[in-house]
Amino acid sequence: MKTVVIGASGYAGGELLRLLATHPHLQVVQVSAHSNAGELITSVHPHLTTYQGKKFESIESINFDLIDVAFIALPHGQSAGVIKNISSHTKIIDLGADFRLSDAAQWSKYYDGDHAGVWTYGLPEIPGQREKISKSVQVSNPGCYATSIITGLLPALEIIDVSDVVVVAASGTTGAGRSAKINLIASEVMGSLTSYKFGGIHQHTPEIEQALNEFSSKDVKISFTPVLAPMPRGILSTITARLTSKVSTEQAHTFFTKFYADDYFVDVLPIGQMPKTGSLVGSNKVQVQVAVDEHVQRLVISVALDNLGKGAASQAIQNANLMCGFHEGSGLSTDGLGT
């Protein structure tokens, strides 16, 4: 199927190109990056030698009538302006936030610009969501933090106080995008940890609550603190919530294991083995561990994933596979690169 990647000069766009280069069913025929139009793809992504000699194109030069699948990896607020040019037969996966939120007021609170509407939410591991994605032409890819936190909380909603969920999650610097920022240069980041968007103001908060509320029909509230970690890619989320009944670590682990027994890309690790971001680089896998802190009767959940993989590009391809009727894992790796 003829495929285009729009916004391919960013980190997520580059990861899309890398993965699609070996996809058995999706063929990249055009690559767009507005500000880099005319430049060689390898001048921005030197590791992508598959695209040697090929150049970024402008969005205006794309013939969408010939495109079967479009991936949009633009900054938040820009996708809505692009889709009006895309043919109705083209399947679209948007990696930005433009179509994630159903509540216009929540969009206005956390983002700039007009609310563009809502598309099918592309987290296949939510029970029932695979079928919705498979029947959709337009899918909104989840945020990276949102993917880790929702995946961690889904099996726990029946045994926790959903009004008392606390999350501290650390992400690699690629999560902040490719634009030059002083606080993201190596000299500032290496050997240091810092919180940001402190005090519950991170834009993934309403997305997480919306997805969990729709699944559970409960009023889930989270207190979320993101942390910038001195590494290029990866997310490690630590989630805690007060238990509503007495549960042991073994019981909680069994519950999580059964919940994800049929999910291709979620690994509930054996008790005693902890999720590790370095094990997941380049993979579409999610690693999960769970324990009960008996001292305070709180459930503790640890979740790791690659923010450019399951948190962005590889999850977008997973969604495209479902939308096109391919095997869910086509073109995707279950093994990380390791360290």
N, C-alpha and C positions, 0 to 999 in steps of 0.2 A: 504494500500500500504506500502510495506517495505521501511523504511526510515533510513538514516544514517545522523548523525551530525558530521562534521569534524571540529576540532578546538573548541571543546565543553567546554574547561576549561576557556575560556574568558567570559566576561560579556554578550556579545551577544549570545554566544553559550549556556550559562546557561539559558538565557531567552528563547531561542529556545526549550531547553529541558523541561522547565516549561510549556510552551504553548502546546507542542506536547504531553505531558503526558495525556491530556484530549481531544486531537483531535479525532473526530469521524471516520476519514478515514485514517490517517497517523499513522503508528505504528513504533516507534523507535526500531530497532533491533540491531543496533550497534552505539557506541559512541566513537569517536576518539579524542585523544589529545596527540600529539606526545611526548611532554616533560613530560607529566603526565601519559604516558602509564603504566598500571599496578596499578595505584592508584585508590582507591575508588572514585566514582563520588561525594559522600557526603563528602569526605574530602576536596574538593574544593568548592562544592555547598551544604553546610549542610542543606539548606532549601528544597532540592529536595529529599524528603524522598520516593517519588515514585520509585527512582532508588536505594534504599537501597540495599547494597550488590553487586551492579554492578560496574564494573571497566572500566576505560578508556582503549581503545585499540590503538595499533599503526595503522597507515594508511595501512601498509603492510599486516595487518591481515584481512582487509576488503575484503569480496568476493563481488565485485561490480556486478557480474552477477546476484546476487539475489536481488539487490537494485533497487527499482522503483524511489525513490526520494532522492537526495543528497543535503544537505545544507552545504555550505563551509563557515566557519567563521574564516578564517585565516588572519594573518596580510597581508597588501598590498604587492603584489609581489610574494606571495607564491601559489596562487590558480592555476596559469598556469602550475606549475609543477605537480599538483595533477590530473588534469582532463585527462591527457593522460592514466591514469589507469582506468578511469570510462567507463563503457559500453555505447555504443551509444544509447541504449534504455532508459537509466536513465535520468530523468529530473533533471537538476542541477540549483540551485539558489545560486549564489555567492554573499556573503555579503561584500566582499572586493572590491577594486577599479580596479582590474586587467582588467576587460572587459567593463569598463564604457566609456572610451574615444576613439573616432574614429580617432583622430589626434595623430599620433606617436610623433610628435614634442611636443605637449602639455603634453603627458605622460612623455617624457624625461625631460621636464622643472619642473614638479611637483613631480615626483616619481623616484625611482631607478630601474635599471634593464631594460630588453627589453620590448617593447610594445607587448602585447599578442594578440591584436585584440579587436573586439567589439562585444558584445552580445546585445540582445533585452533589452532595458532599462526598468526596472521594477517599474515604477511609474504609476499605473493604472489610476490615476486621470487626466493625460494628455489626452485630447480628442483623441480617436482613438487608444490609447495605450493598452487598455484591449484586443482588438481583436488580436493585435500583440503578447501580452503575452500569450494569450490562445492558439496560434498556435506554440509557441516556445518550444524547448526542453532545451535551455540554456538561462537563464535570469540573468542579472546583477542588483543586488539590489542597489538602490540609496544610497548615503551618507546621514547621518542624517541632517546636515545643509542643504544639497541640497534639501531634501524632503520638509523642512519647507519653504525655500525661493522660490522654484519653485511653490509650492502650493499657496503661497501668491501672486505671480506675474502673474500667468496664466490668471486670469480674467481681469487684468489691462493693458495688453499689447496694447490694442487698444486706450487707453485714456492717456497714459503717454509717455514721451520722453524716449525711451529705451536706449539712450546713457547716461542717467543721473540717474542711480539707485544706491542708497546708502543703505547698509545693516549693521546693528550692531546686532549681535546675541550672546546670552549667552547660554552656555551649561554646564550640570553637568559633574562631574569628570569622570564618567564611559565612556564618549566619548573618553577619552585618552587611553583606554585600561587598562589591568590589571597588566602590568609589573610595578615593583616598581620604582618610580621616586620621588626624593626629593621634587620637586615642587608640587606634588600631595598628599603628606601625610597630614593628618588632621590638624596638627599644622601649616602648611603653607597655607592651603586653607580656613579653617574656619574663618569667619569674614572678608574676603578679596575678592576683585574682581580685576582681572587683564586681560588686553588684551594679545593676543599671535598671532604669525604669523602675525604681524602688518605690514601694508603697502601693502595689496593686494596680499599676497603670499600664502594664504591658498589653499590647493589642491582641495577643492570643487569648486573653482571659475570657472575653465574651464568646469567642469561637468554641473554646473548650466547654464552657457552661452550656451553650446552645446544643452541642452534640450530645452531651451527657443527659441533659434535660429531655431531649426528644426521645432518646433511647429508653430512659427509665421512667419518664413522666413524673420525675421528682424535681424539686427546686435545688439543684446542686450549686453550691457556692465554694469558690476556691480562693485562697490567698496565695498568690504566685510571686515569687522573687526569682528573677533570672540573674545568672552570674556569667561574666565573661571569663573564659578559661584560656590559658596560654597554650593553645593547640589550634591547628588549622580547622579540623572538622571533628564532629562528634557531639552528642548530647548525652548527659547523664542526669536523669531526673530522680529526685528523692521525694516521695509522696507519703504523707502521714495523715491518718484520720482516726477519730475515736470510734472504737467498736461499739456496736449496739447490743451485742451478745457475746458470751464467753466463747472464744475460738482459740485453738492452739495454732502454733506455726505449721504443724503438720496438716491440720485440717484446712487452713488457708491455702497452703501449697497445693493440696489435692484439688481444691475448688478451682484455683487458677489453672492448673494443669488440664482439668476436664474442660474448662471454658475454652481453652485454645487448642484442644486436641486436634481439631481439623483445620487449623490455620497454618498455611504453608510457610509463612514468614515470621511467626512468633515462636520463640523458644522460651518456655518457662524452665529455667535452669535447675539442676538438682540442688537440693538443700545444701547450703555451705559453699556453693559456687556463685560468685558475684558477677553481675554484668560489667563489661569492660568495653569502653569506647574503641580502644585500639583493635579489638577483635572484629569490629564491624565496618571498618573503613572500606568503601567500595561495595558493600553488601546491602541488600534490601531487607535484611533480618532485623528483628527487634529481640533483645534479650531482657527477660523479666525475672526478678527474684522477689520473694515476699517473706515477711516474718512478723511475729506478734511481739511487741514490746510489752511484756506482762506488767512491768512496773507502773505503767500509766494506761494500760489497756488500749493501746493504739496499734493500728495496722501500719506497717512500714513497707513500702513498695519501692524497689529500685528498677529503673528502666534505662537501657542504653540503646542508642541507634546512631547511624550516620546522618547528620543533618542534611547533607547533600544527596544522600541515598534515599532511605525510607522517609526521611524528612523533606524530600523535594523530588529529585529527578527520577530515581528508580521507582518511587511510589507513583509518579505520573505515568511511567511506562506500565506499571502494574495495572493502573486504571485503564490505560489505552488497550491493553491486552483484553481486559474484561469487556470493554466497549466494542471491540472488534471481533470477539468470539474466539480469541486465541487462548492457549494455556496461560494461566495467570502468571506463571514464572518465565514466560518466553523472553529470552534476552537478558535475564536478570541472574545475578549471582547470589547464592545462599552462603557463600564463604567470604569472609573478609580478607583483606590483604595481610593482616597481622602486623607485628612489629619487628 
